[in-house]
Amino acid sequence: MNSPSHVFDQAVSLRPVIGGVFSGQTSPAYQNMVGPFGGVTGATLLNAVLSHDELLGEPVSLTVHFAAPIAEGEFEARARPIRTNRSSQHWFAELVQGAEVVAFATAVTAKGRDTWSTTDASFPEAPAAEEVEQTPMRQGAPVWTRCYDMRFIEGALGGQPSENHPSESLLWMRDEPPRPLDYLSLAALCDVFFPRIYIRRPKLVPIGTVALTTYFHADAEQLRQLGTAHVLGHARGLHFGKGFFDQSAEVWSADGRLLATSHQVVYFKE
């Protein structure tokens, strides 16, 4: 983890209690419309896995289920390996308040190997981050948005929909204040993308993420080399209907490396 003085590290910090059980507390800096920003909740559950004494390897995937509203205050994070193989490990983690599980996750970690590699996804065309001004957040935006430097090229909240894909967003982003990238902050960045239904049509309705899966394509050393540089985020919605929609996203380094991909399903109410 980075400096404990950074607001993000304070938000995801955990104190060991006993064998795979940790205590933590929600952060006022990452409050969302209801409860904390989901990206920080996911990063906290991942932190429980990465802080476990039996950890093997580095994160490959993380799937977070948001089961109930998370109240402000203390919580307990529990993580346990449910299967350990020669080079990979499967995990279950849960966030508990009182007697209730409010969020839970499955994760896979593994020891990486040098193998054939290629990327079929295309790096989006975009001006350099330095050429794009930081986008001011609209009045009434959730508190957590202040914790990110977001520089929209297209698809900003309240902006004009893209001609090619009306739920598409492309933006440079990083922690605010700047913080060196690692798995925890990358996991949170994969949820920075506003709900696509708000980009697709100019109408605010109650929403809530049901499940968010993130796949990590970079190792810890590759992330370390990026330091505090902006990363390029690209998101779009896929289908809206019957009270749910899904959206996918990619996170790229400025030199065209795919760092992570994510997919989430979101509940909405008319």
C-alpha positions in Angstrom: 0.0 0.0 0.0 1.1 3.6 -0.6 1.4 6.4 2.0 -1.2 6.0 4.8 -1.6 9.8 4.8 -3.3 9.7 1.3 -7.1 9.9 1.5 -7.5 6.7 -0.5 -5.1 4.7 1.7 -7.0 5.9 4.7 -10.3 4.8 3.1 -9.2 1.2 2.4 -7.0 0.7 5.4 -7.6 -2.4 7.5 -6.5 -3.4 11.0 -5.8 -7.1 11.6 -8.1 -8.7 14.2 -7.4 -12.4 13.9 -6.5 -14.8 11.0 -8.1 -13.3 7.9 -10.4 -11.0 9.9 -9.8 -7.2 9.7 -11.6 -4.1 11.0 -12.1 -0.9 9.0 -14.2 2.2 8.7 -16.0 4.0 5.9 -14.5 7.3 4.7 -16.5 10.5 4.4 -14.3 11.5 1.4 -15.7 8.6 -0.7 -19.4 8.9 0.1 -21.8 8.2 -2.8 -25.5 8.9 -3.2 -26.2 6.0 -0.9 -23.3 4.6 1.1 -19.7 4.6 0.0 -18.4 4.7 -3.5 -18.4 1.1 -4.8 -14.9 1.3 -6.2 -13.5 1.9 -2.7 -15.7 -1.0 -1.3 -14.2 -3.3 -3.9 -10.7 -2.1 -3.2 -11.3 -2.7 0.6 -12.3 -6.3 0.0 -9.3 -6.8 -2.3 -7.1 -5.3 0.4 -8.4 -8.0 2.8 -7.3 -10.6 0.3 -3.9 -9.0 -0.3 -3.3 -8.5 3.4 -3.9 -12.2 4.2 -1.0 -14.3 5.5 -1.7 -17.1 3.0 -1.7 -14.9 -0.1 -0.3 -16.5 -3.2 0.6 -14.3 -6.2 -1.1 -11.2 -7.5 -4.7 -10.4 -8.5 -6.1 -11.8 -11.7 -9.8 -11.1 -11.1 -12.2 -9.6 -8.6 -16.0 -9.8 -8.5 -17.8 -7.7 -6.0 -21.5 -8.1 -5.1 -23.2 -5.2 -3.4 -25.8 -7.0 -1.2 -27.1 -4.1 0.9 -26.6 -0.5 1.7 -23.4 0.1 3.7 -23.9 2.4 6.6 -21.4 5.0 7.7 -19.1 3.7 10.4 -17.2 0.6 11.3 -17.2 -2.7 9.5 -15.4 -6.1 9.5 -13.7 -7.5 6.4 -13.1 -11.2 6.3 -11.1 -13.1 3.7 -10.3 -16.7 3.3 -8.7 -18.8 0.5 -11.2 -21.5 -0.6 -8.8 -23.3 -3.0 -5.0 -23.1 -3.4 -3.4 -24.7 -6.4 0.3 -24.8 -7.4 0.2 -21.3 -9.0 -3.3 -19.9 -8.4 -5.6 -19.3 -5.5 -9.4 -18.7 -5.2 -10.7 -16.4 -2.5 -13.9 -15.4 -0.8 -14.2 -12.1 1.1 -17.1 -10.3 2.8 -17.8 -7.0 4.4 -19.9 -7.3 7.6 -21.8 -4.7 9.6 -23.5 -6.0 12.7 -24.8 -9.4 11.8 -25.3 -8.6 8.1 -23.2 -9.2 5.1 -23.4 -6.0 3.1 -21.0 -6.8 0.3 -19.0 -9.9 -0.7 -16.4 -10.8 -3.3 -14.7 -13.6 -5.0 -11.2 -13.2 -6.3 -8.4 -15.1 -8.1 -4.8 -14.5 -7.5 -1.9 -16.2 -9.2 1.8 -16.3 -9.8 2.4 -14.8 -13.3 4.4 -16.7 -15.9 6.1 -15.4 -19.1 3.9 -16.6 -21.9 2.9 -15.5 -25.4 0.9 -12.3 -25.1 -1.1 -10.0 -27.3 -4.0 -7.5 -27.0 -6.9 -7.6 -29.4 -8.7 -4.6 -28.0 -7.8 -1.3 -29.7 -6.2 1.6 -27.8 -8.6 4.5 -28.2 -7.5 7.6 -30.1 -7.2 10.5 -27.6 -5.2 13.7 -27.0 -2.6 13.5 -24.3 -3.8 14.1 -20.7 -1.8 17.3 -20.6 -3.8 18.6 -23.5 -7.2 18.1 -21.8 -8.4 20.3 -19.0 -9.7 18.8 -15.7 -13.5 18.5 -16.0 -15.3 20.4 -13.2 -17.9 18.3 -11.5 -21.5 19.5 -11.8 -23.2 20.9 -8.7 -24.6 18.2 -6.5 -22.2 15.5 -7.8 -21.4 12.8 -5.2 -18.5 13.6 -2.7 -16.3 10.8 -4.0 -15.9 12.6 -7.4 -13.6 15.1 -5.6 -11.1 12.3 -5.0 -10.4 11.9 -8.8 -8.9 14.1 -11.5 -11.2 13.3 -14.4 -10.5 14.9 -17.9 -13.3 14.0 -20.2 -12.7 13.9 -24.0 -16.3 12.7 -24.5 -19.2 11.4 -22.5 -19.1 13.7 -19.5 -22.0 13.8 -17.2 -24.5 16.4 -18.5 -22.5 16.7 -21.8 -23.4 15.9 -25.3 -23.8 12.1 -26.1 -21.3 10.7 -28.5 -22.5 10.5 -32.1 -21.0 7.0 -32.5 -22.3 5.5 -29.2 -24.5 7.5 -27.0 -23.5 5.8 -23.7 -19.8 6.0 -24.4 -17.2 7.9 -22.3 -13.5 8.5 -22.9 -11.5 10.3 -20.2 -8.1 10.6 -18.6 -8.2 9.9 -14.9 -6.1 9.5 -11.7 -6.4 9.9 -8.0 -6.7 13.4 -6.5 -4.3 14.2 -5.0 -2.0 12.2 -7.3 -1.1 8.7 -5.9 1.1 6.0 -7.4 -1.0 3.4 -9.1 -1.3 -0.1 -7.6 -3.9 -2.9 -7.6 -6.1 -1.2 -5.0 -6.4 2.1 -6.7 -6.8 0.4 -10.1 -9.7 -1.6 -8.8 -11.3 1.6 -7.6 -10.6 3.4 -10.9 -12.5 0.7 -12.7 -15.7 1.9 -11.0 -15.1 5.7 -11.6 -17.3 5.6 -14.8 -20.6 7.1 -14.1 -23.7 4.9 -14.6 -24.2 4.6 -18.4 -27.9 5.3 -18.1 -27.0 8.9 -17.0 -24.9 9.3 -20.1 -27.4 7.6 -22.4 -30.3 9.9 -21.5 -30.6 13.2 -19.5 -32.7 11.8 -16.7 -31.6 11.0 -13.1 -33.2 7.9 -11.7 -32.3 5.7 -8.6 -29.6 3.2 -9.5 -27.4 0.8 -7.7 -24.5 -1.5 -8.8 -25.4 -5.1 -8.2 -22.1 -6.8 -9.2 -18.8 -5.5 -10.6 -16.1 -7.8 -12.1 -12.6 -6.5 -12.8 -9.9 -8.4 -14.7 -6.3 -7.2 -14.1 -3.9 -7.5 -17.0 -0.8 -5.7 -15.6 1.5 -7.0 -12.9 2.6 -5.0 -9.8 5.9 -3.9 -11.4 4.2 -2.5 -14.5 1.8 -0.5 -12.3 4.7 0.7 -10.2 6.4 2.0 -13.3 3.4 4.2 -14.2 3.7 6.2 -11.0 1.1 8.9 -10.7 0.5 9.3 -14.5 -3.1 9.6 -15.8 -4.6 6.5 -17.2 -7.1 6.4 -20.1 -10.6 5.1 -19.3 -13.1 4.0 -22.0 -16.6 2.9 -21.0 -19.9 2.2 -22.7 -23.3 0.6 -21.9 -24.4 -2.6 -23.6 -28.1 -3.2 -22.8 -30.8 -1.4 -20.8 -34.1 -3.0 -19.9 -36.3 -4.8 -17.3 -34.8 -2.6 -14.5 -31.1 -3.5 -15.1 -28.3 -2.4 -17.5 -24.7 -3.5 -18.0 -21.7 -1.6 -18.9 -18.1 -2.5 -19.8 -14.9 -0.5 -19.4 -11.2 -0.6 -20.2 -8.3 1.2 -18.5 -5.1 1.9 -20.5 -1.7 3.4 -19.8 -0.7 6.4 -22.0 1.7 4.2 -24.0 -1.1 1.8 -25.0 -1.0 -1.0 -22.5 -4.3 -2.5 -21.4 -4.2 -2.5 -17.6 -7.6 -3.7 -16.6 -11.1 -4.4 -18.0 -14.3 -4.4 -16.1 -18.0 -5.3 -16.5 -20.8 -4.5 -14.1 -24.6 -4.9 -13.9 -26.7 -2.1 -12.4 -30.2 -1.9 -11.1 -32.3 1.2 -12.0 -35.8 2.4 -11.1 -38.0 4.6 -13.2 
